[in-house]
Amino acid sequence: MLTAPGYCDAHRAEQHRDYGRARRGFDTELGFYQSAAWRALRAACLRAHPLCRLCAARGLLVAATVVDHIVPIKDGGERFEANNLQGLCVSCHNAKTARETAARDR
C-alpha cells in the first residue's frame, strides 16, 4: 500500500521502461533529440551553462544535465535557438515539463 501517488520501488523501474518503449512509438520529436545537430548544440549549451538555472535562482549549485527548451517545441519554441535553451537538473526539468503538460491538457 502506498501513501503517496506513484509506484513502489519494486515496480518503478518497470513503469519507466514501459514509458520509454511507448514514447519511442509515438513521440515525433525523438528523432530530433537523437540528431547530431541537437547533440552538438546540447553539449555546447551544457559547457556554456553547467549549472541548473532554476536551482541557481534559489541559491543552489546543482549541475545541469538536461538542456531544456524554455518555450517547448510543442508550444512553438525554436528548436535550435540558443536563447530558447537552458541547462536544468533532471528534477527541475521533470517538474517544469509536468507543469507545462498539465497546462496544455487544460
N, C-alpha and C positions, 0 to 999 in steps of 0.2 A: 504494500500500500504506500503510495506516495503522498507527501504532504504539500507538494508544490507541483505545478504543471510541468510536463516534460516526460522523460524516460529515465528508468532506473539505470544504474551502472551496467547491469547485465545486458540491456537492450539498446543503450545509447549508440554504441558503435554500429550495430546492425541498422539502426534508423539512418545514421549518417551515410552508410554505404548505399542503402536503397535510395536515399535522396540524390546522391551523386549519380547513380545509374539512371534515375528518372530524368535528372537535369540534362544529361548528355543527349537524351532523346528529344527534348523539346526546346531547349534554350538556343535560340538562333545566334546569340552573342558568343557562344562558347568558341566558335571558330576564330572570332576576332581576338579573344583573350589568349589564344594559342599561337597567334601570328607572330612572326619575327619582328615586325614593326612595333607591336604592342610590347613585346618582351624587352626590346631595346629602350623604349620610352619609359617603361616601368622601372627598369634598372637605373636609368638616368635620374628619374624623379626621386627614387629612394636614396641615391647618392647625394643629391642636392638637398633633400629634406629627410634626414634619417630619423627624426623624432615624430611621434604621433602628434598631429596638430591639435586634436581635441584634448588629449591628456596634457599637453604643454599649456593650453589655455587654462587648465586647472592647477598649474604649477607642478605637474608631474613629469618626470623624464622617462618616457617609455619608447622603446624602439618602434619605428613604423615598419610593418612587414607587408602591408597591403597598400596599393595605390588605388584610391577611390576617385570616382567621378563626382565632383561636388554637385553638379546638376546631372542626374543619371541620364544615360543614353536613352532610356525608355521615355524620359520626360523632355527630350530634345537637346540634351547636353552634347557637346562636341567630343568625339572620341579621342582625338589627338591634340587638343588644345591644352597647353601646359597650364593656363590659368584656370582650367576646369579640373585640375588634378590636385590631390592632396595625399600625403602619407598618413596612414592611420594604423593603429594596432588592430589586431583581429577583433578584440572585444568592442572597440568603438565602431569599427566598420560594421559588425553584425548588428549592433544597436541602431546605427544610422539606417542601415538597409531595412531593418524591421519597421522603423518609423515611416520610412518612405513607402514601403509596401502597404502598410496599414492606411496611410493617407490616400494612396492610389485606389485602394479597394473600397473606399467610402463612397 
